[in-house]
Amino acid sequence: MTEPGVEDATRRTRLANERTYLAWWRTGLTALAVAVGVGRLAPALTHHARWPYEALGAAFGVVGVGFVLAAYLRTRAVEQALRRGNYAPLSDRFSLVLTVTGLLLGVATVALVLFAR
């Protein structure tokens, strides 16, 4: 039989995993909303070429879908690790990809705002 403290810690970890899953989803949905805003709404409000806005919006859309997929994969990895009594750290490579993607989208957004003609 499992000790009460260990069982409680496992429950808390599983609940934290569920909250993290929902956070990944919120991030994905936010990126999809930004995709619509940048790709569809912004071009309608400007007299500039549409394609840069549409391209940036599509990129945000891809990131949004990626976050929803990451939610599933990450939650599954953590649950599998919990069943084995292990820990599932976030991959350094995946973290780097997220960071670089965010930086590129941020720089592209700032450039579009400053230099769109």
C-alpha positions as CSV (number, residue, x, y, z in Angstrom):
1,M,0.0,0.0,0.0
2,T,1.2,3.5,-0.9
3,E,2.0,5.9,1.9
4,P,-0.6,8.7,2.3
5,G,1.9,11.5,1.6
6,V,3.2,9.9,-1.6
7,E,-0.4,9.3,-2.8
8,D,-1.3,12.9,-2.1
9,A,1.9,14.1,-3.9
10,T,1.0,12.0,-7.0
11,R,-2.5,13.5,-7.0
12,R,-1.2,17.0,-6.8
13,T,1.3,16.3,-9.6
14,R,-1.5,14.9,-11.8
15,L,-3.6,17.9,-11.1
16,A,-0.7,20.2,-11.9
17,N,-0.2,18.3,-15.2
18,E,-3.9,18.9,-16.0
19,R,-3.4,22.7,-15.3
20,T,-0.3,22.7,-17.5
21,Y,-2.2,20.9,-20.3
22,L,-4.8,23.7,-20.2
23,A,-2.1,26.4,-20.2
24,W,-0.6,24.9,-23.4
25,W,-4.2,24.9,-24.9
26,R,-4.7,28.6,-23.8
27,T,-1.4,29.5,-25.4
28,G,-2.4,27.7,-28.6
29,L,-5.8,29.4,-28.7
30,T,-4.2,32.8,-28.1
31,A,-1.8,32.2,-31.0
32,L,-4.7,31.3,-33.2
33,A,-6.5,34.5,-32.2
34,V,-3.4,36.5,-33.0
35,A,-3.3,34.7,-36.4
36,V,-6.8,35.9,-37.2
37,G,-6.0,39.4,-36.0
38,V,-2.8,39.8,-37.9
39,G,-3.7,37.8,-41.0
40,R,-7.3,39.0,-41.5
41,L,-8.2,42.0,-39.4
42,A,-5.0,44.1,-39.7
43,P,-4.8,44.0,-43.5
44,A,-8.4,45.2,-43.7
45,L,-7.5,48.3,-41.6
46,T,-4.4,49.3,-43.5
47,H,-3.6,50.5,-47.0
48,H,-0.4,48.3,-47.1
49,A,0.3,45.1,-49.0
50,R,-1.8,42.3,-47.5
51,W,0.7,39.4,-48.0
52,P,3.1,40.3,-45.1
53,Y,0.2,40.3,-42.7
54,E,-1.2,37.1,-44.1
55,A,2.2,35.4,-43.9
56,L,2.7,36.4,-40.4
57,G,-0.8,35.4,-39.5
58,A,-0.3,32.0,-41.0
59,A,2.9,31.6,-39.0
60,F,1.0,32.4,-35.8
61,G,-1.6,29.9,-36.8
62,V,1.0,27.2,-37.3
63,V,2.4,28.0,-33.8
64,G,-1.1,27.8,-32.3
65,V,-1.7,24.4,-33.8
66,G,1.8,23.4,-32.6
67,F,0.9,24.4,-29.0
68,V,-2.3,22.3,-29.0
69,L,-0.2,19.3,-30.3
70,A,2.5,20.0,-27.6
71,A,-0.2,20.0,-25.0
72,Y,-1.2,16.4,-25.8
73,L,2.4,15.2,-26.2
74,R,3.7,16.8,-23.0
75,T,0.8,15.7,-20.9
76,R,1.2,12.1,-22.2
77,A,4.9,12.2,-21.4
78,V,4.4,13.4,-17.9
79,E,1.6,10.8,-17.2
80,Q,3.8,8.0,-18.5
81,A,6.7,9.2,-16.3
82,L,4.4,9.4,-13.3
83,R,3.3,5.8,-13.8
84,R,6.9,4.7,-13.8
85,G,7.7,6.9,-10.8
86,N,10.0,9.1,-12.9
87,Y,10.2,12.7,-13.9
88,A,9.7,14.0,-17.5
89,P,11.7,17.2,-18.0
90,L,11.0,19.5,-20.9
91,S,13.5,18.8,-23.6
92,D,16.2,21.5,-24.0
93,R,15.8,21.2,-27.8
94,F,12.0,21.8,-27.6
95,S,12.5,24.7,-25.2
96,L,15.0,26.2,-27.7
97,V,12.6,25.7,-30.6
98,L,9.9,27.5,-28.6
99,T,12.2,30.4,-27.7
100,V,13.6,30.9,-31.2
101,T,10.1,30.7,-32.7
102,G,8.8,33.3,-30.3
103,L,11.8,35.5,-31.0
104,L,11.3,35.3,-34.8
105,L,7.6,36.0,-34.6
106,G,8.2,38.9,-32.2
107,V,10.9,40.4,-34.5
108,A,8.7,39.9,-37.5
109,T,5.7,41.5,-35.8
110,V,7.8,44.5,-34.7
111,A,9.3,44.9,-38.2
112,L,5.8,44.7,-39.8
113,V,4.5,47.4,-37.5
114,L,7.5,49.7,-38.0
115,F,8.3,49.2,-41.7
116,A,5.1,48.1,-43.5
117,R,4.5,50.4,-46.4
